[in-house]
């Protein structure tokens, strides 16, 4: 099996139109979520991308093409036109249908639009498994590259504005009326956000290597995490990567600010790690971007570690949880576990290696 690396990455989120802008925003404390009004007179926080285009499809095209350009995908296609594209989303183009700029059709229709916008000639796949969509796409793409079936693959996580998702979460009373507080005292729910993220995988050496991962479906709690499955997810990801729990220097949590799910996730982590590594959650900074969250948070986290920019929280942590988010960046963590938990019992994780950290350690 061949080693697999991130050859390029891109992100447009509420923090900015690219990763450089996102880092600048994080360095000064991030941005506040906007508000979205729903029928019935309620309004909810939403981490929205600033873009003046009012037409949903034109806006989607602009954002997707910009992210592909940032990740170097456009240049790669000129040399390798037949590489596979994985489009990961939980909502696809439902926002366009709401805006009456699209018709309800086959779920592949949106993927065809994206392929046209990017002038994609290779195979295109859809992964839509709720919040774990882009992480599952990443695991599949990694297997294709590591097996030698392809030399390159691209994962595109897409979650764009729509009232359907917000209304669904609000109806289940899972949303915070204010700002999310992952692992925080008095946390009262999640806030959604939009993002488009691209991760370009290849067998050519680069700074970030994908070591392995795992995906477990446990539907005992269809809307929440199961501690035993969180622990098993970590154990399987470690085994697939040939690592021990003590090798992990940082964990990027799902932790979105849910009163119960934050506790369940940490209970599972505590069962897998005798000594808990430093913890980080990015949903305070960009919201929960659903199907795009795996790719979006990995793109943002790796950029933060490279630039030495660390997101700061402005709330007190819950003392009863026993663990809290790291206030400072860990010193050169070599191995990082990143997980996403989703509706339907999805428990997905990947482990990344910072090869630059390895080089520093050998000096």
Secondary structure by P-SEA (a helix, b strand, c coil): cbbbbcccccccccccccaaaaaaaaaacbbbbbbbbcccbbbbbbbccccccccaaaaaaaaaaaaaaaaaaaaaaaaccbbbbbbbbcccaaaaaaaccccccccaaaaaaaaaaaccccbbbbbccccaaaaaaaaaaaaaaaaccccbbbbbbbbcccaaaaaaaaaaccccccccccccccccbbbbbcbbbbbbbccccccccccccbbbbbccccccccaaaaaaaaaaaaaaacccccccccccccccccccaaaaaaaaaaaacccccbbbbccccccccccaaaaaaaaaaaaaaaacbbbbbcccccccccccccccccccccbbbbbcccccbbbbbbbbbaaaaaaaaac
